[in-house]
Amino acid sequence: MSARLLSDLLGGLLLAALLATAAPARALPEANPDAAGAAVPARPGEAAPRARRNEPLQLAQAGDTARRQSGEPIAVLFPDIGEPYRKVFTEIIDGIEEQGKLRVRSYPVANNADLAELQAALKRNGSRVVIALGRQGVKAASGLEPALGVVVGGISSVPDADKLSGISLSPDPALLFGRLKSLLPAMRRVIVVYNPQNSEALIRQAREAARGLGLELNALEAADLASAARRYESAFAAADGRHDALWLPPDATTVDESTILPIVLRESWNRSVPIFSSSILHVKKGALFALYPNNFELGRELAGLAGALLLGEPPRKGVSPLRAVRIAFNWRTASHIGLNIDAGQQRTFDFLFPEP
């Protein structure tokens, strides 16, 4: 197995290198760790999110006199990007507006945004708290005057997360492990391959969650693709599908979509080792289940944090894991590993793959 696994990885890397020299790279939706819910339709029975105006910064500054006088205490900074990623942020903003009882104004932020112009616009419009979404939103917020309260969200990993306040896009490991135990009560061990530079905080949370549920967490460090491949190789060689499950964290190094993921999915299928994830796209490709963001509810929770700052409450330090989640499930994979799901359990899933 060692030769085949490493051969597959090196072959994939060589192909990627050849394609990169032949043509410009094209971004894939599943490669964006900060747009985990990007191409997800509305849950059956729910109304579709309201359409929003995608205003450039200069238009966002030109509100009417009445709005300026009353002020817009909550400002939302989000990346000025196209679909399907923009849909994630507009759904979060819809939730912020629904929950917040105060005026909210959104500011799309480009990579080359003029922070002085942005700061002036926030001051002119009476902003007192900023909700920063995505990497560009968080980066822009870090350059603003410290007098503004800041809540971060819509991002999988945040530098200096302990010093900030907000909610990440990474589902709470306690929810993931709890769902695993409810589906497969015989599970005893969770295996995860991660890069400490990307996922150290998440793994600390996972260790605590695993202890609380009587699970062993076998966390294997990998700093690059080659070492990740070796870690998966040894993990699958020692895994027992009756008691072991593999968790794919939102880690760009160890869950590389083009090289690592196809190999892991193939080995999982061949060895009947269940995989779970935080990406609905992984379920579509063969993972057993995933918890992924409910963007609208996430927006409501971020609005609650911002509202507390407006009331003068001390900021809650630390970026919390995501608890506003939906679940996707692959019934074909379940059947392959001998897991039978009754109608009552099926009703708890937001999406089933393959689709009926």
HELIX and SHEET records of a PDB file:
HELIX    1   1 SER A    2  ALA A   22  1                                  21    
HELIX    2   2 PRO A   29  ALA A   31  5                                   3    
HELIX    3   3 LEU A   57  ALA A   60  1                                   4    
HELIX    4   4 THR A   65  SER A   70  1                                   6    
HELIX    5   5 TYR A   85  GLN A   99  1                                  15    
HELIX    6   6 LEU A  115  ARG A  124  1                                  10    
HELIX    7   7 GLY A  134  SER A  142  1                                   9    
HELIX    8   8 ALA A  161  LYS A  163  5                                   3    
HELIX    9   9 PRO A  173  LEU A  183  1                                  11    
HELIX   10  10 PRO A  196  GLY A  212  1                                  17    
HELIX   11  11 LEU A  225  ALA A  238  1                                  14    
HELIX   12  12 ILE A  260  ARG A  271  1                                  12    
HELIX   13  13 ILE A  280  LYS A  285  1                                   6    
HELIX   14  14 ASN A  295  LEU A  310  1                                  16    
HELIX   15  15 TRP A  331  HIS A  336  1                                   6    
HELIX   16  16 ALA A  343  GLN A  346  1                                   4    
SHEET    1   A 6 VAL A 104  VAL A 109  0                                        
SHEET    2   A 6 ILE A  74  PRO A  79  1                                        
SHEET    3   A 6 VAL A 129  LEU A 133  1                                        
SHEET    4   A 6 GLY A 149  GLY A 153  1                                        
SHEET    5   A 6 SER A 165  PRO A 171  1                                        
SHEET    6   A 6 GLY A 318  LEU A 322  1                                        
SHEET    1   B 7 GLU A 216  GLU A 221  0                                        
SHEET    2   B 7 ARG A 189  TYR A 194  1                                        
SHEET    3   B 7 ASP A 244  LEU A 248  1                                        
SHEET    4   B 7 ILE A 275  SER A 277  1                                        
SHEET    5   B 7 PHE A 289  PRO A 293  1                                        
SHEET    6   B 7 VAL A 325  ASN A 330 -1                                        
SHEET    7   B 7 PHE A 351  PHE A 353  1                                        
END                                                                             
